[in-house]
Amino acid sequence: MLEIDGSQKSGSGTILRLSIALAGIIGEPLHIYNIRHRRRQPGLRPQHLESVNTAAKLCNAETEGAKLGSRELWFKPNGIRSGEVRAEIGTAGSISMLLLTVLPICAYAKGDVKVHVVNGGTDVRYAPTINYLKHVLLPMLERMGLKASLTVERFGYYPKGMGEAVLNVNPVAQFRSLSLEEFGEIEEIEGVSVCTFLEKQKVAERQAEAAASILRNHGYGTKIQVINDRSNPLQKGSSIALWAKTSTDALLGGDAIGEIRKSSEAVGREAAENLLKELEAKATVDIHLADMLVPYVALAKGNSTYLAHEMTDHLDTNIWLTEKILDVKFQINKVGNLYRIEKS
């Protein structure tokens, strides 16, 4: 049985999510304790509980301790199924975080998988926006051999949530390795700026223009799609996601969400400045993609390498946990102002 102490490293939900995913893939029973030990409200919150329950459906798993507030969990997988599973968060908890838990599991299913998530947040604090997953993570995983698509049926924001998204995954026989060691030349910068029931205030347009202006001032042209969404009459909100592609297949993103008392211009500037940090550092993946890729390169055959401009807590935690569970080895070396992440 895998024994994982959730108070180690970041002490965050990433330990729970990745432990569940890897246990499901290798078919090993898992006991995890001190769940989210370093968070203000430790234990399972609604999005974490629904992530566990959805993973359990996919893995035909038996669970013990899967209840709100629980700081200890047993998860016993019994083969990964195909077909459709439905998840309901019930709060503005992040749909993206739930999908990050189950996506690696879906990649090893016996057939195609559809994950339908309702009543959650597509664009909320402390989580990647749904468009970041769609336009940054999934395209990078496609290079590694995984075909997956993400459809937003309804955008959802804090505090009510009420968002809805569908993930479709074709399983992969073997992940391909990644070699991203040179930044290259920027070929295009694109983005999506979304607002829900805020078109009269031109929120999506203002976010897009503010982001484009910042990037233009640094010599970069952009193509940002503006979406005036009307999918969720119960919860207004907004977000913007940007991404840059280079001649060497580097892919870097930056995003931001709208919040009360935060101007649309501030949202656009935040996303642009997040992306600029990555472009100026000449990393080959952004700091969030760097940690999300860890389980996939660990599972891929052969060596993989990429460059990140920061060793975040999540990146450090994911490497530690993946090495512990999968018996793989990562090497981290400082190269100039960048960190070279290599799975050997």
Rosetta blueprint (number, residue, H / E / L):
1 M L
2 L E
3 E E
4 I E
5 D E
6 G L
7 S L
8 Q L
9 K L
10 S L
11 G L
12 S L
13 G H
14 T H
15 I H
16 L H
17 R H
18 L H
19 S H
20 I H
21 A H
22 L H
23 A H
24 G H
25 I H
26 I H
27 G L
28 E L
29 P L
30 L E
31 H E
32 I E
33 Y E
34 N L
35 I L
36 R L
37 H L
38 R L
39 R L
40 R L
41 Q L
42 P L
43 G L
44 L L
45 R L
46 P H
47 Q H
48 H H
49 L H
50 E H
51 S H
52 V H
53 N H
54 T H
55 A H
56 A H
57 K H
58 L H
59 C H
60 N L
61 A L
62 E E
63 T E
64 E E
65 G L
66 A L
67 K L
68 L L
69 G L
70 S L
71 R L
72 E E
73 L E
74 W E
75 F E
76 K E
77 P L
78 N L
79 G L
80 I L
81 R L
82 S L
83 G E
84 E E
85 V E
86 R E
87 A E
88 E E
89 I L
90 G L
91 T L
92 A L
93 G L
94 S E
95 I H
96 S H
97 M H
98 L H
99 L H
100 L H
101 T H
102 V H
103 L H
104 P H
105 I H
106 C H
107 A L
108 Y L
109 A L
110 K L
111 G L
112 D L
113 V E
114 K E
115 V E
116 H E
117 V E
118 V E
119 N E
120 G E
121 G E
122 T L
123 D L
124 V L
125 R L
126 Y L
127 A L
128 P L
129 T L
130 I H
131 N H
132 Y H
133 L H
134 K H
135 H H
136 V H
137 L H
138 L H
139 P H
140 M H
141 L H
142 E H
143 R H
144 M L
145 G L
146 L L
147 K E
148 A E
149 S E
150 L E
151 T E
152 V E
153 E E
154 R E
155 F L
156 G L
157 Y E
158 Y L
159 P L
160 K L
161 G E
162 M L
163 G E
164 E E
165 A E
166 V E
167 L E
168 N E
169 V E
170 N E
171 P L
172 V L
173 A L
174 Q L
175 F L
176 R L
177 S L
178 L L
179 S E
180 L E
181 E L
182 E L
183 F L
184 G L
185 E L
186 I E
187 E E
188 E E
189 I E
190 E E
191 G E
192 V E
193 S E
194 V E
195 C E
196 T E
197 F L
198 L L
199 E H
200 K H
201 Q H
202 K L
203 V H
204 A H
205 E H
206 R H
207 Q H
208 A H
209 E H
210 A H
211 A H
212 A H
213 S H
214 I H
215 L H
216 R H
217 N H
218 H L
219 G L
220 Y L
221 G L
222 T L
223 K E
224 I E
225 Q E
226 V E
227 I E
228 N E
229 D E
230 R L
231 S L
232 N L
233 P L
234 L L
235 Q L
236 K L
237 G E
238 S E
239 S E
240 I E
241 A E
242 L E
243 W E
244 A E
245 K E
246 T E
247 S L
248 T L
249 D L
250 A L
251 L E
252 L E
253 G E
254 G E
255 D E
256 A E
257 I E
258 G L
259 E L
260 I L
261 R L
262 K L
263 S L
264 S H
265 E H
266 A H
267 V H
268 G H
269 R H
270 E H
271 A H
272 A H
273 E H
274 N H
275 L H
276 L H
277 K H
278 E H
279 L H
280 E H
281 A H
282 K L
283 A L
284 T L
285 V E
286 D L
287 I H
288 H H
289 L H
290 A H
291 D H
292 M H
293 L L
294 V H
295 P H
296 Y H
297 V H
298 A H
299 L H
300 A L
301 K L
302 G L
303 N L
304 S E
305 T E
306 Y E
307 L E
308 A E
309 H L
310 E L
311 M L
312 T L
313 D H
314 H H
315 L H
316 D H
317 T H
318 N H
319 I H
320 W H
321 L H
322 T H
323 E H
324 K H
325 I H
326 L H
327 D L
328 V L
329 K L
330 F E
331 Q E
332 I E
333 N E
334 K E
335 V E
336 G L
337 N L
338 L E
339 Y E
340 R E
341 I E
342 E E
343 K E
344 S L
